[in-house]
Every structure is written in structure tokens, then in C-alpha cells.
Amino acid sequence: IELKSGILNIFLRTGIVFTQVDLWLGLSYCDGKWNEVTVSKEGSVVSATMNKLREQALEPRVQQLKVNSPVYMGGIPPEIQSFYRELGLEQGFGGCMKDVKFTRGAVVNLASVSSSAVRVNLDGCLSTDSAVNCRGNDSILVYRGKEQSVYESALQPFTEYLYRVVALNEGGSVSSAWTHVRTRESVPQNVPTPSRVHSINGYSIEVTWDKPAGVIGVIEKYILKAYEADGPTVPITSAELADDGMLTGILRGLHPFTNYAVTLTACTLAGCTESLHALNISTPQEAPEDVQSPTAISFPTFLLMSWSPPKTPNGIITQYTLYMNGIPIYSGNGTKYVVKDLAVFTPHQFLLTACTLAGCTNSSQVTLFTAQLPPSHVDAPVLTVLDSRTIYVQWKEPVEVNGILDRYIIYMATNEQNFTKWNVIYNSTELFLDFTIPQLFPGTEYLIKLAACTGGGCSISEASMAITDESTPEGVPAPEAQSYASDSFNISWTKPEYPNGIITSYGLYMDGVLLQNSSQLSCYAYGLAPWSLHSFRVQACTAKGCALGPLVEARTMEATPEGMVDVFTTVDGSKEVQLKWLAPNKPNGKLTYTVLVTGFFYADQ
């Protein structure tokens, strides 16, 4: 059904049969009064009636009409317009409707039965002065000239106007059909403050308001906004509500126990206006949210518990309750509590409940341990000598660990340092129960201790002793030979750098001949010739064998030469004499000669 250019058009399609009825009305309907339109199908006759005017069409092929879909009045939603392109639909209906009635049933109240409404004012017509805007005899000349377009201003908002164009020349005139257009709405003015606000709970409120007075146009929607009373000017939450005539809406997303200022905004297609004043409300308390699990500073036999207020208290916290292993152990307003008389490194389940006047909320359950201590006792390690340079160490895990075993540490000391310096030779978090100590010295006594560690510290065992197998000495030193007389030496030496066992004897070789074999570190050699050259070497022995040190050479001290010095002279001239002599039989050292001459000498002039 379409009203266009003074003609009421009826289009009916049943199956493949298309029927059209055109009822010419002119401008008879545009008198500011209600007009009754009736459309009917009786058998093969389709008719349209408005007031006293009637038109019908006969179509024998028309089929029975059954309506099983929604009925759209005033236009068709955009999403289904593509299915009815042949109707040539114009823009939606602009006007007023009431008392809609179908063949069967009572008069329909559009405001109560409609499932959706778009840009519709369900309160009736805005004015009854449309007659002055559409009657031909009352039309006003808007433009005269040769242009083919004109812009008209100073019109009334949300008002329907009819226009037609008359083309004139000397031979006469011709007129277009009437076309109608409606101006857009204006922005609402004087939007009232909400009349009533009621708290549903701490998170939502019900807001009631009065319809704005003097709105020219269709109110598209209302917007409810909530601002924190002392907060920023940006709303905390808002809700958009279609204008369904209810004038009541729910505003959600609020925070409990908070002061809000609530405003109303009314919107037409031209824009929105917010109420100048707000209605204040305080939301009620609710049970807390985001209750934090308790934390603790751990000690071996007690826990120092503490907790923070809920991130979202939703009111005034009236009480905390602390549960351990499902049993309440504290109730009050404090945020700290000491749990005493606990076992070392023992797990306990804790849960915190926070309450307001509106209810209580539990935190998530958390497992907390008392602190660790060092192991109660560590057995001494078992030592096995594998060879002259290797010891195999074994141990057992402590019976009372008092925590989580973290690492083992092996300490070692030797008799060379009088067992006063302990060196760490093994430190590992891999909890093996054995370790092989390589690269040791043969024939050496070692003391070895084991430390077992937890997060609470370390406990050290008693020391175990082992002696590596002996071997031949290494690093036998060179002897030091000192001569304090021309016929003797004082020879001394030190222990080998690596004895590799117990030294049983030292042998001193002089000129390749064993001079002394004892445990002494020195020797006195005498009866030697002055300034005589001799070689010395030390031999050190263990039960596994002997080793020689490097060879050194030394001389005895010099002595007075023994024997005569025979001198021979030869006269070479009046002023020269050549002297020659023979060394004494026993020089007893490195000789130097002094020639003594007596007599007269020529002096240089």
C-alpha cells in the first residue's frame, strides 16, 4: 500500500499473479482530519476505499492470501528491501496512524504489540495543521526564475511540506506532480533531570524520567549516564535505551558503595542534549571482590601471616577470617597474625575470608611452608683408595633433612698443611651419593668431610681419613754443596717436591760413588784436595722405589800453593830482560803471579 502524488496504490502478489489497484484521491485527504482507509480482498476482487472514494480490480487468477510473516507499516527494513525491488519503494511513510484493524481480531494498539520501531513517535500526531501545508489553493510561491534548483530556508523542524514545479512559457504552463518532504528534527531542549533513581543492587540502578517537553521530532533514544560524584567528568557507565514509551531504564556497570550523579540525555537524529542537573545516589555495599590470598614470612616453627585489603572492597570491611587446613584460627579486623608451634618445613593450607555488611568472599587457597633448617646429622663419608692418585667417596642421605636437600659439598685437607686448610673439591646440586677424587698425590694422608645443605643451611660431617698408595718420589731437589775449608764440603738438600709416600732414605752420590745413605738431609765430606772439582747427586727412596735428583758440581776452597817456582831469565839488550817461570808442583787453586824486580831503571826524560 503506497500513497504517492495523490494516488493510493495497492500492489498484491499471490504466487505468480500480480494485481494493482490505483485509487485517485487528489488532495482530499490533506485536510488536517483523520482519514479511514480500507483494503480488502474478497475472492477475485481486490478493492481500496478511503472515506467515500472506492476503486477495485478483478483478477480471476488471484490466489488465497495467507499472512504468516511480520507486518511492516510505514516502510520495510533495509535488510529485506532487496527482495521487493519490483515495488519501486519510496521513502517511509510520514504521518500518523491509529486504530489499525485486521479482518479477525480487535483494534491493534501499535505501542503495545509492535516488536520494533524505528524513528516512530508512538504518542500520536505532533500537530493538526498539516492542512495548510498540502492544500493546493494554500500553496506559497517559493521561487520564480530560470534556474532548475532552489534552496529554501527558515522552515519549521520536523514538518512535512509538499512541492511542485510549474513550467511556463508564452504558450501556456505545465505542472509536476506533488512531492512531499519532511524537515529533520531539532536537537531536544530542556531535557529534565531523572525524576527517580532506585538501587537494584550495588552494580545497577533503575532510573525513571519524564518525557522532555517541547521536543519537535521523534526521539530516537535516551542515554542514561552515571558520573562519580567526586570523580572525573567522564561517565563511569552509560546505557542507551530506545524510546518505547516506558520512560524507565536500568543502568548497569556501577561500583558498590559509591556516590554517583545520574543524568538523562535525549537524542533525535539532529543530535543529543544532556540534562543540566543530575540526580545523586549512593549504591549499597556488596560482598568484596578480588580478595587476596594471605602471604607469610616463614620461620622454622612459626609463620608470620599478613594480607592486604581486597582490591575491590565494595564497602567497609567488617571482619577477616583466616583458615588453616580448613579450621578458622583468627577473626578480626587486623591484617597480621602469627601461627605458632609448627613443625619444620611443613606445608599448610591457608584461606582468607573478607566480609562487609552485604556478605563475605573467600580468597583462593594457598599452600605455605614453614622455613627449612640444616639437616640434623650427616654421617661421615666412606673413603676407598683406588690407586696412588684416586680416592672414591661415598655417602648416605641424611635421615632428617629438615627441608629440601639442595646440594652436597666435599671438603678436603692434607697433612702437608697440617690439616688446617679445608678446600672445596665438590659442590653440586645433582644429588648423587658418590664422587671420585682424581689427581691426588701418592702416599699422602687426606681428611675428607661431607656437607649436606638445604634452604636453611648446611650441616658438616666428621672427617674421614685415607692415605693414597705410595709411589717413587718426584721433584727430588739438587743438593747444595758449600766448601768452608780447602779439603771438605758441607752438602745439604730438601725433601722432594712430591715425596709420594714416606721417604725411607736419602742417598748422596759424590763423583758417581755413594757417599752416604741415611734419612738425614745433610752430609759432611772431607779429605779432599784443595780446589778440587766434584759432582754431587741426591737419591730419595720410598717403599715403592727411588728417584735421583739433578747433578751439580762444586770445588773445594783454594789453599796455599805447594812447591818451588823456578824462574829463567834471558837478556835481550842493554835495557831489556825476558823472564819465564814454571808453576809450582801443587797450585792448590787458581794461580796469579807477581814479578818483583830490584835495581836501577832508566827514567823517561
C-alpha positions in Angstrom: 0.0 0.0 0.0 1.5 3.3 -1.0 0.2 6.9 -1.0 2.0 8.9 -3.7 1.2 12.1 -5.6 -2.5 12.0 -4.6 -2.9 8.3 -5.6 -3.4 5.4 -3.2 -1.7 2.4 -4.9 -2.5 -1.2 -3.8 0.0 -3.9 -5.0 -0.9 -7.5 -4.4 1.2 -10.6 -5.5 0.0 -14.1 -4.8 2.2 -16.8 -6.3 2.9 -15.5 -9.9 -0.2 -13.4 -10.2 0.3 -9.6 -9.7 -2.6 -7.3 -9.1 -2.6 -3.5 -8.8 -5.4 -1.1 -7.7 -5.0 2.7 -8.1 -7.4 5.0 -6.2 -7.1 8.7 -7.2 -7.5 10.9 -4.1 -6.0 14.3 -5.2 -5.6 16.4 -2.1 -8.9 15.5 -0.5 -7.1 13.7 2.4 -5.0 16.6 3.3 -7.5 18.5 5.5 -6.0 18.0 9.0 -8.5 15.4 9.9 -8.3 11.6 10.3 -8.9 9.5 7.1 -10.1 5.9 7.2 -8.5 3.6 4.6 -9.8 0.1 4.0 -8.1 -2.5 1.8 -9.9 -5.8 1.2 -9.7 -9.0 -0.9 -12.9 -10.9 -1.5 -12.5 -13.8 -3.8 -11.1 -12.4 -7.1 -11.9 -8.8 -6.2 -9.2 -6.5 -4.7 -10.5 -3.1 -3.6 -9.4 0.0 -1.9 -11.6 2.6 -0.1 -10.8 5.9 1.5 -13.6 7.9 3.0 -16.3 7.8 0.3 -13.9 7.1 -2.6 -13.6 3.5 -3.8 -11.7 1.5 -6.6 -11.5 -2.2 -7.3 -9.8 -4.7 -9.7 -10.9 -8.1 -10.8 -8.3 -10.8 -11.2 -9.7 -14.4 -11.6 -6.2 -15.9 -11.2 -5.6 -14.4 -7.8 -4.9 -17.0 -5.1 -6.0 -17.1 -1.5 -4.0 -14.7 0.7 -2.3 -16.1 3.8 -0.2 -13.9 6.0 2.5 -15.7 8.1 5.2 -13.1 8.3 5.7 -9.9 10.2 3.5 -6.9 9.0 5.6 -3.7 8.3 3.8 -0.4 8.5 5.4 2.9 7.3 8.3 1.2 5.5 10.4 -2.0 5.1 13.6 -2.8 6.9 16.7 -2.3 4.7 17.8 -5.9 5.1 14.8 -7.2 3.1 14.2 -4.4 0.6 16.3 -6.3 -2.0 13.6 -9.0 -2.2 10.9 -6.5 -3.3 12.7 -4.4 -6.0 9.7 -4.6 -8.4 7.6 -2.5 -6.0 9.7 0.6 -6.5 9.5 1.5 -2.9 9.8 5.2 -1.9 11.0 6.6 1.4 9.0 5.6 4.6 5.6 6.9 5.5 5.4 10.3 7.1 2.2 10.9 9.1 0.0 9.4 11.7 -1.8 6.1 12.1 -4.3 4.8 14.6 -7.0 2.2 15.1 -5.3 -0.4 12.8 -7.6 -3.5 12.5 -7.4 -6.7 10.6 -10.3 -8.8 9.5 -10.1 -11.0 12.5 -9.3 -9.5 15.8 -9.7 -6.3 17.8 -8.2 -2.9 17.1 -4.4 -3.1 17.4 -2.6 -0.9 19.9 0.6 -0.3 18.0 2.6 0.9 21.0 1.9 -2.4 22.9 2.1 -5.0 20.1 4.9 -3.7 17.9 8.1 -5.8 18.2 10.3 -3.0 17.0 10.0 0.7 16.0 12.5 2.9 14.1 12.0 6.7 14.0 8.4 6.4 15.2 6.6 8.6 17.7 4.1 6.3 19.4 2.3 9.1 21.2 0.2 10.3 18.3 0.5 13.2 15.8 2.6 16.2 16.7 0.2 18.7 15.2 -3.0 19.0 13.2 -2.0 21.9 11.0 -0.9 19.8 8.1 -3.8 21.2 6.0 -2.1 24.5 5.5 1.0 22.7 4.1 -0.6 20.5 1.5 -3.7 22.1 0.0 -3.1 23.3 -3.5 -5.1 26.5 -3.0 -3.0 27.4 0.0 0.4 26.9 -1.6 3.1 29.6 -1.4 5.4 30.6 -4.3 8.9 29.7 -3.3 10.9 30.6 -6.4 10.5 32.2 -9.8 13.3 32.2 -12.3 15.2 30.2 -14.9 17.3 28.0 -12.5 16.5 24.4 -12.1 17.2 24.2 -8.3 16.4 26.3 -5.3 17.4 26.3 -1.6 14.6 27.2 0.9 15.4 28.0 4.5 13.5 29.2 7.6 11.3 26.1 7.6 9.8 24.5 10.7 11.7 21.5 12.1 10.1 18.0 11.6 7.4 19.4 9.4 6.1 17.9 6.1 6.0 20.1 3.0 4.5 19.5 -0.5 6.3 20.9 -3.5 5.5 21.0 -7.2 7.1 22.9 -10.1 5.2 24.8 -12.8 7.0 25.4 -16.1 5.7 28.5 -18.1 6.2 30.0 -21.5 4.1 32.2 -23.8 2.1 29.2 -25.0 1.0 28.1 -21.5 2.2 26.0 -18.5 2.6 22.5 -17.2 2.8 21.3 -13.6 4.6 18.4 -12.0 3.0 16.1 -9.5 3.1 17.0 -5.9 6.1 15.6 -4.0 6.4 15.6 -0.2 9.4 16.1 2.0 9.8 16.3 5.8 12.4 18.5 7.5 14.7 17.0 10.1 14.1 17.1 13.8 15.7 19.7 16.0 18.0 19.0 18.9 15.9 18.4 22.1 15.7 21.4 24.5 15.2 21.5 28.3 15.9 17.8 29.0 14.7 17.1 32.6 16.7 15.6 35.4 15.8 12.0 36.1 12.8 12.0 38.4 13.6 8.9 40.4 16.6 6.6 40.9 16.4 3.3 42.7 19.2 0.9 43.6 18.6 -2.7 42.4 21.9 -3.8 43.9 25.4 -2.5 44.2 26.1 -2.8 40.5 22.9 -1.5 38.8 20.1 1.1 39.4 16.7 1.7 37.9 16.1 5.2 36.6 12.8 6.8 35.9 12.3 10.1 34.0 9.7 12.4 32.4 9.4 12.9 28.7 11.1 16.1 27.6 8.6 18.9 26.8 8.6 20.7 23.5 10.6 18.2 21.5 10.0 18.8 17.8 10.6 15.5 16.1 10.9 11.8 17.0 13.1 11.0 20.0 15.4 8.2 18.7 16.8 7.2 22.1 17.6 8.1 25.6 21.0 7.8 27.2 21.5 7.3 31.0 24.9 8.3 32.3 26.4 7.9 35.8 29.3 10.0 37.0 31.3 9.5 40.2 30.2 12.3 42.5 33.8 13.5 43.2 35.4 11.9 40.1 36.2 13.0 36.6 33.8 14.5 34.1 33.8 11.3 32.0 30.9 9.0 32.8 31.7 5.7 34.5 29.0 3.9 32.6 26.1 4.6 30.3 23.1 2.9 28.8 21.3 3.6 25.5 17.5 3.0 25.5 15.1 3.1 22.6 12.1 5.4 23.0 9.5 2.7 23.7 7.3 4.9 25.9 8.3 3.2 29.1 10.5 6.1 30.4 12.3 3.7 32.7 15.7 2.1 32.3 18.3 0.0 34.0 21.9 1.4 34.3 24.5 -1.3 34.9 28.2 -1.5 35.4 28.3 0.6 38.6 30.6 0.1 41.7 29.1 -0.8 45.1 29.3 1.7 47.9 30.0 4.6 45.6 28.3 8.0 45.2 27.0 8.7 41.6 25.4 11.6 39.8 22.9 10.3 37.2 21.9 12.4 34.1 19.4 11.9 31.3 20.3 12.6 27.6 17.6 12.7 24.9 18.5 12.3 21.2 16.8 12.9 17.9 18.5 12.4 14.5 19.7 16.0 14.8 21.6 15.5 18.0 21.5 14.9 21.7 21.0 17.1 24.8 22.0 16.1 28.4 20.1 17.3 31.4 21.7 20.3 33.1 21.4 18.8 36.6 21.9 15.3 37.9 20.2 13.1 40.5 22.6 11.8 43.2 22.5 8.2 44.5 24.7 6.0 46.7 25.0 2.4 45.6 24.7 -0.1 48.5 27.5 -2.4 49.8 28.2 -5.8 48.2 30.4 -8.7 49.1 34.1 -7.9 48.5 35.8 -8.9 45.2 39.4 -9.9 44.4 40.2 -11.0 48.0 44.0 -11.6 48.0 45.4 -14.8 49.4 47.4 -14.4 52.6 51.2 -14.3 52.5 53.8 -15.3 55.1 57.3 -14.7 56.3 58.5 -18.3 57.1 60.4 -19.3 60.2 61.2 -22.9 61.2 58.5 -23.3 63.8 56.1 -20.4 63.1 54.6 -18.3 60.3 54.2 -14.5 60.3 51.0 -14.2 58.3 49.8 -10.9 56.6 47.3 -9.9 54.0 46.2 -6.9 52.0 42.7 -5.5 51.9 40.6 -6.7 48.9 41.4 -4.9 45.6 37.6 -4.2 45.4 36.2 -4.0 48.9 32.7 -3.0 47.7 32.1 -1.4 51.1 33.5 -1.3 54.6 35.4 -4.5 55.6 33.9 -5.6 58.9 35.9 -8.8 59.5 38.6 -11.0 58.3 38.7 -14.8 59.0 41.9 -16.8 58.5 41.6 -20.5 57.9 44.4 -23.0 58.3 43.8 -26.5 56.9 40.1 -25.8 56.9 39.9 -24.6 60.5 39.4 -20.9 61.4 42.4 -19.7 63.5 41.7 -15.9 63.5 38.8 -13.5 63.2 39.1 -9.7 63.5 39.9 -6.5 61.7 43.7 -6.9 61.7 45.9 -7.8 58.7 48.6 -9.8 60.6 48.7 -13.0 62.6 51.4 -15.3 64.0 50.8 -19.0 63.6 53.0 -20.8 66.2 54.1 -24.3 67.3 54.5 -25.7 63.8 56.8 -28.4 62.5 59.9 -27.6 60.5 59.3 -27.3 56.8 55.7 -28.5 56.9 53.0 -27.4 54.3 49.8 -25.8 55.5 46.7 -24.7 53.5 45.5 -21.1 54.2 42.4 -19.3 53.0 41.2 -15.8 53.9 37.6 -14.6 54.1 36.8 -10.8 53.9 33.3 -9.6 54.9 31.2 -6.5 54.5 27.7 -5.9 55.8 26.4 -7.4 52.5 28.3 -10.6 52.6 31.7 -12.4 52.5 34.1 -13.6 49.9 36.9 -16.1 50.1 40.4 -15.8 48.6 41.9 -18.6 46.6 43.6 -21.3 48.8 47.4 -21.1 49.1 49.9 -23.6 50.4 52.6 -22.1 52.7 55.6 -23.9 54.2 57.5 -23.3 57.4 61.2 -22.4 56.9 63.9 -25.0 56.4 66.7 -25.9 58.8 70.0 -27.6 58.1 69.9 -31.4 58.3 70.0 -32.8 61.8 73.0 -35.1 61.3 75.3 -36.0 58.4 77.3 -39.3 58.5 81.0 -39.2 57.7 81.7 -40.3 54.1 83.2 -43.7 53.3 86.6 -43.5 51.5 88.1 -46.1 49.2 91.6 -45.7 47.9 91.6 -46.8 44.2 95.3 -46.1 43.4 98.1 -43.7 44.2 96.2 -40.7 42.9 92.5 -41.5 43.3 90.1 -41.8 46.2 86.4 -42.9 45.8 84.0 -41.2 48.2 80.5 -42.5 49.1 77.9 -41.2 51.5 74.2 -41.5 52.6 71.4 -39.0 52.5 70.7 -37.5 56.0 67.9 -39.2 57.9 66.3 -35.8 59.0 66.7 -33.4 56.1 64.6 -30.6 57.6 63.8 -29.2 54.2 64.5 -29.8 50.6 68.0 -31.2 50.0 69.7 -28.6 47.8 73.4 -29.7 47.4 76.3 -31.8 48.7 79.8 -30.3 49.4 83.0 -32.2 49.9 85.9 -30.6 51.8 89.4 -32.0 51.8 92.6 -31.2 53.8 96.1 -32.7 53.7 98.9 -33.3 56.2 101.1 -31.0 54.2 99.0 -28.1 55.5 98.7 -29.7 59.0 95.0 -30.2 58.2 94.3 -26.6 58.9 93.1 -25.5 55.4 90.0 -27.2 54.0 89.5 -26.9 50.3 86.1 -27.4 48.5 86.7 -30.1 45.8 83.0 -30.9 45.1 79.9 -28.7 45.2 76.9 -29.9 43.2 73.1 -29.6 43.2 72.9 -33.0 41.5 72.2 -35.1 44.5 74.4 -38.1 43.7 75.7 -40.2 46.6 79.3 -40.7 45.4 82.2 -38.9 43.8 85.7 -39.9 42.6 88.6 -37.5 43.6 91.3 -37.6 40.9 94.8 -36.1 40.6 95.9 -36.6 44.2 99.4 -37.1 45.4 100.7 -40.6 46.1 101.4 -41.6 49.6 99.6 -38.6 51.1 97.2 -38.6 54.0 93.9 -36.9 53.3 91.0 -35.9 55.6 87.6 -35.6 53.9 84.3 -34.1 55.2 80.8 -34.0 53.7 78.3 -31.1 54.0 74.6 -31.6 53.2 72.7 -28.4 52.5 69.0 -27.3 52.5 67.5 -23.8 52.1 68.0 -23.4 55.8 71.8 -24.0 55.8 74.4 -26.8 55.8 75.5 -29.5 58.2 79.0 -30.9 58.1 80.0 -34.5 59.0 83.0 -35.7 60.9 86.2 -36.2 58.9 87.2 -39.5 57.3 90.9 -40.3 56.7 92.6 -42.0 53.7 96.2 -42.4 52.5 96.9 -42.8 48.9 99.2 -45.6 47.7 102.9 -44.7 47.7 105.0 -44.2 44.5 108.5 -43.2 43.7 109.3 -39.7 44.7 109.1 -36.8 42.2 110.8 -33.5 42.2 114.0 -34.7 44.0 116.0 -31.5 44.6 119.6 -30.7 43.6 121.9 -30.7 46.6 123.7 -27.5 47.8 127.4 -28.0 48.3 129.3 -25.4 50.4 133.1 -25.6 51.0 134.3 -23.8 54.1 137.7 -25.4 54.0 140.1 -26.5 51.2 139.6 -30.2 52.0 135.9 -30.6 52.8 132.2 -29.9 51.7 129.0 -29.4 53.7 126.3 -30.8 51.5 122.5 -30.3 52.3 119.2 -30.8 50.4 115.5 -30.6 51.0 112.7 -33.1 50.7 111.3 -34.0 47.3 108.6 -31.7 45.9 106.3 -34.7 45.8 107.5 -37.4 48.2 104.7 -39.7 47.0 105.0 -41.6 50.2 107.2 -41.9 53.3 110.8 -41.3 52.4 112.8 -44.3 53.8 116.3 -43.0 52.9 118.3 -40.4 51.1 121.5 -41.4 49.2 124.2 -38.9 48.3 126.4 -39.7 45.4 129.8 -37.8 45.0 131.6 -38.3 41.7 129.3 -41.2 41.0 130.1 -43.1 44.2 127.5 -43.5 47.0 128.9 -41.4 49.8 126.0 -41.6 52.3 122.7 -43.5 52.6 120.5 -42.4 55.5 117.4 -40.4 56.5 119.5 -37.3 57.0 119.2 -34.2 54.8 122.9 -33.3 55.0 126.4 -34.8 54.7 130.0 -33.8 55.5 132.7 -34.8 53.0 136.3 -34.3 53.9 139.9 -35.4 53.0 139.7 -33.7 49.6 142.3 -31.8 47.7 142.2 -28.1 47.7 140.4 -26.6 44.7 139.3 -30.0 43.5 136.1 -30.3 41.3 133.5 -32.8 42.4 129.9 -33.8 41.3 127.0 -34.5 43.7 123.5 -36.0 43.3 120.8 -36.9 45.8 118.7 -40.1 45.6 115.3 -40.3 47.5 113.6 -43.6 48.2 110.2 -44.8 49.3 108.9 -48.3 49.7 107.9 -48.2 46.0 111.4 -47.2 44.7 114.0 -44.5 44.4 114.5 -41.4 42.2 117.6 -39.4 41.5 117.8 -35.6 41.5 119.8 -33.4 39.2 123.7 -33.4 39.1 125.6 -30.4 40.5 129.4 -29.7 40.5 131.4 -27.7 43.1 135.1 -27.1 44.1 136.7 -27.1 47.4 138.3 -23.9 48.6 141.8 -22.8 47.5 144.9 -23.4 49.6 148.5 -22.0 49.6 150.4 -23.4 46.5 153.0 -26.0 47.4 156.5 -26.4 45.8 159.0 -24.0 44.3 158.6 -21.5 41.4 161.6 -21.9 39.0 162.5 -18.6 37.2 164.5 -18.3 34.0 166.0 -15.0 32.6 167.2 -14.0 29.2 169.0 -10.7 28.4 167.6 -9.1 25.3 169.7 -5.9 25.2 171.1 -3.1 27.2 167.7 -2.3 28.6 165.5 -5.5 28.4 165.4 -8.8 30.3 162.9 -11.6 29.5 161.6 -13.7 32.4 160.0 -17.2 32.3 159.0 -19.5 35.2 157.3 -22.8 35.9 154.2 -23.3 38.1 154.6 -24.9 41.5 154.0 -28.6 41.7 150.7 -28.2 43.6 148.9 -25.0 42.6 146.0 -25.7 45.1 143.9 -23.1 43.4 143.6 -20.7 40.5 147.1 -19.1 40.3 148.0 -15.5 39.8 151.7 -14.4 39.6 153.5 -11.3 40.8 157.0 -10.4 39.5 159.3 -8.5 41.8 162.3 -6.6 40.3 165.1 -4.7 42.2 167.8 -2.5 40.8 168.2 0.8 38.8 165.8 1.7 36.0 166.0 4.4 33.3 163.6 7.2 33.7 161.8 8.8 30.7 163.1 12.3 30.0 
